[in-house]
Amino acid sequence: MCERIPKVVLLAGGVGGARMARGLATVLPAGSLSVIVNVGDDEHFHGLKVCPDLDTVVYTLSGLVQAQRGWGVAGDTTHALDMLRKLKAPDTWMHLGDGDIGLHLFRSECLARGESLTSITNRITSALGTPATIIPASDGDAPTLVDTDQGLMRFQQWFVQERARPAVRAIRYETVGTRVTSSAALALSGADLVVIAPSNPLLSIYPMLALPGFRDALLGSSARCVGVSPLIGGRAVKGPLAEMLTDLKLGTGNRAIATLYRDLLDALVIDKSDDADFPALMDAGLPHIELAATHICDRDKANELARAVLKAGQLNPLGFTEELA
């Protein structure tokens, strides 16, 4: 007999995804968790490759994150950005701290030498002591474009510079010339459980699903798939999801989330305050609904939610006992 640790794959983007990752990394055995991270909001600023979702997950898991904001490096300064503003450089609306810029310099230099984003991310997580495997969904550029009532914008322009104010008419996922990484596909194929974080489905999860090969790898996995709704009482804890659902006429509340993920999920975790949604979600064809506290406001709440997710996924976090051949 031998003990085998469970293999859990989290699909994540943004602050909610990073905090979900931290909870899972805490309650699972070491070596269990892989996090596949959205790259649709990656951008170049000041000649540097910036990967906001990857970096937020890395900083959070490594204990470096500015906890109150949920992104950036704790205690970081902005001397470089201040100088760029004095020089009237473009795009200084994107907040980049000095420590953050150091990481972007390292990544950009490695990319210029021909190293893949996956390989570079492995080097970063090893150096920072990140307690999980972090995998970019794609090694190539796959930008998310937002078609608004003020024209077509790249994601960071719409979300940060314009503060997500322009109404959204459509979202485009540009995936020509890229595909899911082999590391991401391998993680999905070997997973015992796939978790969809309480990230914005349209801006963090769908950009990954749109990558050639990604949805097939997910659907081809024998793992159960559990999603965590990013909505509580029909509103997002953080970000413009509720407004986007209305703008795009995709419905409201947890029913809209269930519809977006209907071909993927074996279970959906919703906030316990939304228990009135239970019958409608069951009528929508979801095989299992789990009620939990889904607002990840601190480490204890992250751990509590992680345990609820594992319960919904019917997974014992302590591992499996297998017969040796």
N, C-alpha and C positions, 0 to 999 in steps of 0.2 A: 504494500500500500504506500502511496505517496501523496503529499499535500500539494495541490496546485492553487496558486493565487488566482482570483478572478481577473479577467481582462475587461476593463470598462473604458469605453471611448466616449468622450464628451465632444459634441459639436458646439462651438462657442464663438462669440464675438462680443466685444464691449465689456462694460463694467459688470453687468449681470452675469455674463458668461464666465468672467474671471472669478467672481465671488462664488459661483457654483463650483468651479474648478477647485477652489480652495477648500470648500466643504468636503468634496469627494476625496481630495488628496489627504485630508485629515482622517476620515473614517475608514478608508481603504488601506490595505497593506501596501507597503512600499513596492513599487514596480507594477502596481495594478493599473494606474491611470494613464491614458493617453488623451491629449486634447488636440483636436483638429480645429484650426482657427481660420476664420474668414480673412481673406486678403483683398476683398473687393474695395475696401476703403484705403488701401495703400496709396501713397502719393510721393512725389518728389518736391522737396522744399530746399532751396538754397543749394541745389546740387546733391542733396542727400536723399537716400531712400528711407522713407518713414512708413512704418507699419503699425498703426495705432492699436489695432486689436491684438496682434501678436505681442506687442510691448506691454499692453495692459495686463494680459494673462501672465506674462513672464514676471513683471514687477509684482503683481499680486501674489503669485505663488512663491516668489523669492523673498517676500517680506520687505520689499523696497517701496511699495506703492504709497502714494499720498492718500492716506486712508479716508479722509473726509470727502475728497473729490472722487476717489476711486480710480484715478489715472495719474500718470506722471510719477516722478520720483520724490519721495518724502524729503523735505528740506532742500530741494533743488533751488539753484539761483538762476537768474536770467541775464547774465552779463553779455553773453553772445547775442541773444535776441535784442537786448537794448542797443548794442552797437549796430546791429543790422537796421534797426529803426532809425538811428541817427544817420545812417548812410542812405536812408530812404530805399532800402531793398524792397522788392515786391513780396507779397504774401506773408508779411509779418503778423497777420491776424492769427496765424496758427501758432499756438503757444508751445514752444519747445524750450525746455529747461536745459541747463548746461550739461548735467549728467545724461539727460536724454539725448542731447546732441552727440555726446561721446559715443553712445551706442550706435547712433545713426552713422557716424563717421566710420566706425568699425565695420558695420554691415555694408556700407557703400564701397569701402575699399576692398572687402572680400568679393563682392559682386563684380567689381571692375577686374578682378583677377580671374573671373570665370567660375567662382564657387557658387553652388546652388543655394537658394534661400533656405532649403531644408538643412543642408550641411551647416550653414552659418548659424541657424537657430539652435542646432545641436551644440555648437561651440559656445553660444551665449548662455544657454541653460546650464551647461556643465560648469562654466566659470562662475555663474551666479548661484549655483546650488539649488536649482529649481526641482522640487520633488515630484516631477511628472515628466512624461515625454510630450513635448510641444511640437506639433506638426503643422506647417503651413498647408492650407488646402491645395495650393498650387504654387509651383516655383516660378511661373510666368505672370505677366501682368494680366489681370482680369478685372478691370475697373467697373464699379457700379456707377451708372449714370442716372440722374434724376431729371425727368422731363417735367418742368414746372410751368406755372402760368407766367413766369418771367423768362422762359427759355430753358434749354438743356444745360445742366450743370453737372460737373463731377461731384462725387459725394461730399468731399470735404468742403468744397465751395458752398454747397447747399446747407450742409449741417453745421459747419463752424462759422464760416464767413457770414452767411445769411441767416444763421441761427434757426434753420429749418422753417422759416416763415413762409416762403413761397409755397402755394398750394401744389400738391403733387398730382400730375395727370397720368404718369406712367413711370415705370422703372425699367431700365435696360441693363442687362448683365452681359458685358463684353467679354466673351471667352474664346474668340478666334485665336488659334495659335497656342493655346495652352490647354491643360487638362488636369485632372486630379493627380496628385503626386503618388508615386508607387508606395511611399511610406504610409500615406493616408489610406490607400486602398488595402494595403496589407493589414493595417490596424483594424479596419472595419471587418475584414474577412476573418480575423482571429478573435473578434470580440465575443464576450459572453453577454454584454449589455451595451447598448448604445443609448446615450442620453442626449436629448436636445435641450440645451440650456435655455433659461428664461431671457434669451436675447431677442432682439427684434427679428421676426421671421423674414421680413422683406429686405432688411438691410444687412443682416448677419448670416442667416441660415440659407435663404434662397440663393445668394451669390455662390455658395458652395455647391448646392444642389444643381445649379446651372452648369457647372464645370463638366465637360465631357468625361464620362466614366464614373462620376461621383455617385449619382443616384443609383446607377446599376450596381455599384459596389455596396451601397447601403442596402438596397433591396435584396441583393444576393447573399447578404450575411444571414447566418442562422440566429443571430442575437436578437433578443427582445429589444424593442425600441420604446423608450419612455420619454415623453416630452414634458417640460415644465412651462406652464402658461406664463407669459410675461405681463399679463393683465391682472389687476385686482380691482373688482368693482367696475370693470370696463375701462379702467385707466391704466396706463403704464406707470410703473414706479419712477422710471426715468426715460426721457426721450419722447419722440413724436408718434409712436406707433398708433395710438387711438385715432389721431387726426388723419394719419395716412390711410388707415382702414376706411374711414369715412370718405376721404377724397377719392379713393379708388373703388368705392362701392363694394367692398369686400365683406361687409357685415360688421358686427360689433361684438365685443366681449369674447368670452371663452369659446362660444360657438364659432366665431370667425377663426380662432386659432386652430380648433379641431378641424375645420374645413381646409385650412391651408396645409395641414399635416395628415390629412385623412388616409393617404395611401402608405403612410410610414409607421404610424403609431400602433403599439399594442396597449399603451396606457397613457393617460394624461394626468398630470398632477396639477390641481388648481388650488387656489387659496381657500382655506376653510370658511372664510366669510362669504364665499361664492357658492355655498352649498345649494342654493336655490337653482343653480345651473345644472345640477346633477341629472335630473330627468331628461332635459333637452339634449345633453351630451350623450346620454345613453341612447336616446332615440336617433341620434346622428350616426350611430353605429360603432362608437368606441367601445371596445370590449371591457375596459377597466378605467375607472376614475378614482383617483386617490386625493383625499383632502389633506392639506397640510398648511403650515404657515410659510408662504412663499416669498415674503418680503425679507430679503437678506440684508438686514441692517447691522449685523455684527457677526463675529466668528461663531458664536453659539447657534445663531439662527441658520448660518450656512451649514453647520454640522447637522442640525436637526433636519433641514430640508434634504441634505444628502442621504440621510438614513431613510427618509420617506420615499425618496426616489428609488433606492435600492429595494425597499419593500415592494413598491409598485412593479419593479422589474423582476421580482421573485428571486433576488440574488442574495446569497449569504456572503457578507463582506469578508468573512474569515477564510473563505476559500473552499476548495473541493477536495474530496478524497477520491483518488483514482487507483484502479488496479494496475500494477506494473505488468507489462507484457512479458 
